[in-house]
Every structure is written in C-alpha cells, then in structure tokens.
C-alpha cells in the first residue's frame, strides 16, 4: 500500500474515532503529506473539528480545506440573528475583553475584528462564535496589541520551548519586534502545533509564522 493511501486511511480512521464528525460526506485526498478535505458537512463546528482531527494524524504535514458547509433549513438563521447571538456570546465569555471585538455577518459568514492584548483572547472570540446555528464560516481579523517589552521575545520563546521536549538544535526562533518565526523540524503535527502555541504565549508576540517541518 502506498504512503498516500495509508495516510488517507489514517485520516478517515481518525474521523471515525472523533464523535463530533460525521464523515459520511467527507472526501480525503493525500499527496506527499498534504491532505485535502472535500465534500460537505452540516455546520462550521464540524468543519473545524475535521481540520483539527486531520492535523493531529501522524504524517500529515498540511491540510487543505475545501469542504462546504450545508446548513439544514431547520438550523438556518438570518444574519441579524447570528450577529445578535454572536455579540451575546462574546459578552458572556470571560476570556474576551469587553467591547474589544466587532462582529460582521454576511450570508452566514462571521467576520471578527478589533484589538486584544493576548492571542488566547483572540482564540476565545473565534471559539465563541464558530458553533452557532447558521454560521458557515469565520474570518478572524482581530489583531494583537504590540507591547514595548518585545525585545527579548526570541530568547523567552526559546526558553519556554526547551523547558519541554523540543531539541534546541532542531527548532530555531527568530523575532523582529512582535513578529515571530519558527523554523526547523519536529516529529509530528501535534508538536508543530504545540510549538506554535508556545510561541503565541510569549508577552509581546503579535504574529507567529510557523514554518516548522514535520520530518
């Protein structure tokens, strides 16, 4: 069996293992470690879950998302309804700073904008709206406020990474202001994701370019 076929079957098996995904209408194409997801799902939360599940499969180097969200008529909501509920969810989420995020909805697609102090706040805002009825996609344009203490950000991230299992000879961190870049190699997609999350946790990080290669 070819490596591409093995990877395709491994991703499909991961979908079958994940209860939040109905893989009946999802297609998987694997080519040299790049997995393309096609077909359709019933909501955006399921589309997101499929992307996350595919990413954590060993051997997956990248995921191309071509799935369509097809909302059942019973779950359809007007843009006004989606916007109103999204704003309420953001207000009730303790991780999202008050009045920091603006919401725009067009044909079920939610766009978030604004400025927050930390990346986890940006993530919380997107998480708060991605599971709402009627949502077919989310664009998160929220930005991170630059911090004046970003001078030693590269050294801080290196220290945090090397407290864990990352080999200092295999992961390189460079930073210009709050813009961070990770290069080198890791053993799995989950390690790549963990390294990126670690970098985002550094005070002063406004963007993270994760160029780590799974090898």
N, C-alpha and C positions, 0 to 999 in steps of 0.2 A: 504494500500500500504506500502511495506517495506521501511525502510530508504534508503537502497541501490538503490531501484527503484526510489525513489523520487530524490535522488542525481543525478542519471543517467539522469533523465528527466530535471532536473535543468541545468545540463551542456549542454545538447542538446539545450535547450531553449536559453542559453547564446550564443551558436554558431549561432543560427538562428538570434539573435539580432545583432551580430557582422558582418558588411558588408564585412570585409576583409576575411571572412572564407566561403568556400563552403563546407558544412558539408555532402554533398550527399554521400561521400565515407569514412566518418569518423565513426568509431565504438567507443562506450563509455561503459566501464565496471566499476562499482562502487562496492567496497568491504570495508566496515568499514572505510569510509572516504578517501580511496585510489582510485584514478581514473586512469584507464588505457585507453590510446587513441590508437586505432588501425586503420587499413585501409591505405589510401593514399591521398596525396594532390598534387597539381600541382607545388608547389615551396616551398622553405625553409621558406620564409617570412610567408606564410600561416601556416606552421607547427609551427613556433614560436608564431604566433598570437593565434593559438588554445591552446597552452600550457598556455599562459598568461590568456586567457579567462577562461579556466578551473580552474586556480588557484584562480581567484577572486570570484568564486561561494562559497557562504556560505556553510560550512560543509565539504569542500574539505580540507583534511589535507596533501595530497601529490599527485603528478601527475607522472605517469609512461608513458614515451613517446615511443611508438612502431610503430608510423606512418612512412610510407615510402614516400619519395619524388619521384614522377614520372614526369620527365621533358618531356614536349611535344617536338617533333622534331623541331618545329619552334623556341623553346626557348633554344635549345641546343647550348652550346659554348665549344670551346676547353679549356683545362686547361691553355694554354698560353694566350688566350683571357681573361679568367676570372682573371688571375693573373695581367695582364696589367691594366684592368679596376679597379680592387680592389686597386692597388697601386695608381692610379689616384684619386680614391675616398678618400683614406686616405690623400693624399697630399692636397686635396681641403677642407678637414674637419678641421675647426679652432680649434676643441676640441682635435685633435690628434697631439701631438708634432712631429715636422718634423724629419724624419729619425729614429723614435723610434720603428716602427713596421715593422717586416719582414713578407712576405706572401709566403706560400707554397700551391700549389693546386694539388690534386691527384684525378682524376676521379670525378671532380666537388666538392670535399670536400676541404674547405679552412681552413688552419691552420695558426693562427696568433701567433707570438712570439715577444719577446722584453721586454723592461722595461719602465714603465712610472711613473710619480710622484703621480697620483691620480687614484682612481677607476673609476671616471666619464670618464677619458681619455680611459681607458680600455673598458668601455661600449660603448663609441663613436666609437672606432675602429671596434668593432663587429657589431654595428648598421650600419656602413658604407658599410659593405660587404654582410650582410645577405639577402638583397633584390636584388642582382644582378642576371641577367639571367644566368642560367646554374648551380647555386650553389645548392647543395643538402644537405649541412651541414656545420657547422662552429665549429672548436675547437679553443678556445681562451686560449692560453698558456702564454699570456702576464702577467708579474709579476709587483708588485708594489715595488718601491724602499723603503727600510727601512729608517726611519727617527730617528735621535737621540732624538727627543722630545716626544718619545712614553711612557715616564714614567707614566704620569697621564692620559693615554688614557681611562682607565676604568671609572675614575671619570668624564672625559669630555663627554663620551657617556651617562653615567647616567644622567648628567645634561641636555643634549640635548633631551633624551627620555622623561624626566619628565617635560620638558617645554611643551610637548604635553599632550595627554590624557593617556599615559601609567602609570599604577599603579606601584609605586616603590616597592610594596610588591610582585608583580607578575612577574616582569622582572628583572633578575639578569645578570649583566655584569661582566665577568672576562677577564683579558688580561695578556698575557705573551709576553713582547716585543710588536710587532705589531700584534700578533695573538689574535683575539678577539673571545669570545664565549658568545652567548646569550642563557640563559635557562629560563624556567618558562612557563607561559601560556598567551595567548592572545585570543581575542574573534573571530577573523576571519583571513582568509588567507591574506587579504589585510593589516591587522595590522601587521602580521608576516613579510610581505614584507617591509612595512614602517619601522619597527624596524631595519631590516637588512640594508636598505638603509641609515638610520640614522647612524648606526654603521660605515658603509663604509665612511661616510662623515668626520669622525674624522681624524685629522692630525696624521699620523703615523700608521694607520691601513693598514696592508699588507695582511690580510686574515680575513674573518668573517665566523665563524661556527654558523649557525643559527639553534639552537635546540629548539626553541620556539614551544610549542604545542598549537594547536587550540582547545580550550575547551569551 
